[in-house]
């Protein structure tokens, strides 16, 4: 997160079209499950949806592509997850957690 706070230097993230704040989660272990992520991210707020990108997205047992998305209703919940889980260890991987920027938003 750093000194600039969880949103970084580009300003406050905006919710998506459904009014949700979306986090990118990188460096997921290949065998990660939705329940594993819900257990981690649920500590910081009400997780609305978890999407794990897989080699075969129709098969929840297929290998992950190493990234996914976690969605929260409020900025505060999402920001807490970024602050506490960016750099967290999950099995043999160190997670990278950041806000997904809305279309048109640019990182400085």
N, C-alpha and C positions, 0 to 999 in steps of 0.2 A: 504494500500500500504506500509506504513512504510518507514523507512529510506533507505531501499535497493532499493526503486523505485517500480514501478508497476510490474516488472518482478520478483521481489523477489531475493533470493540468488542463484538461480540455473542458472542464465544467461538469455540471450535474447531468448524469445520464437521464434519458427520457424513457418513459414506459413505451411498450410496443402497442400495436393496434388494439390489443385486448386489455390494455391498461396494466400490463405486467412488466416487471423488471427482470430482464433476462441476463443470466451470467453464462459466460463461456467457461468451461472447465476442461483444461488441457492436461495431457500426460496421465490419462486414466489407465489403470492396469487392464490388460486384455480380457480378464475374467470378471471385471467389475459388474455388479448388478444394480438395478434401480434401488433395491432395499438398502444396499451398502451406502449409496449416495444419500438416500432419504435419511438414514441414520445420522450421517455427518451433517448435512445441510439443515435438517429439521431442528437442530439445536438452536438455530438463529432465527427461526420464524416458520410461518406456514408455507411449506413448499407446495405450489399449485401443480407443477408438472416437472418431470425429469425426462429428458430425451438423451439417450446414449446412442451415438452414431456407430453402426455396426457394418461389417462387411456385407451382411444380408439383413437389412432393417426389418424384414418380415419374420426373422428368426431370432428371438431374444437370447438364444444360446450361442449364436455365432460370435466370433471375435470382434472386439470393439476396434474402432479406428483410432482410439486413443483420445477422443474428445467427446464432449456432450454439452448439454444446456440444462440449467436449473432455473426455474421461474418462481418469483415471489410477487406478492401483491403490493408490498410497500418498499420504497427506497431504503428505509431504515433497516429492514430485515436483510435485504440484498447486500447493503453496505457492510453490515456486521459479518455476513458470510464471507465477503471478499477480505475484510480485515483479518479475520481469524483463520480462514482456510487457505488463503493464498500462501503457498509454500508448505502446506501441511503434508505429512507423509501418509500415503495409502498403499499398503503392501510395500513393494520396492520402488514406488514412484513418488516424486515430489510434485504435488498438484500446482497448477497455475490457474488461478481463478480471477476473472476480471469481468467488468460489465461489457455486454454486447451493446455497441452503439447503435442508435436508431439511424435509419437511412438519412443521409445528409449531414449527420454529425461527424466531425473530423477530430482526430487526435492532433494536438499541437506538436 
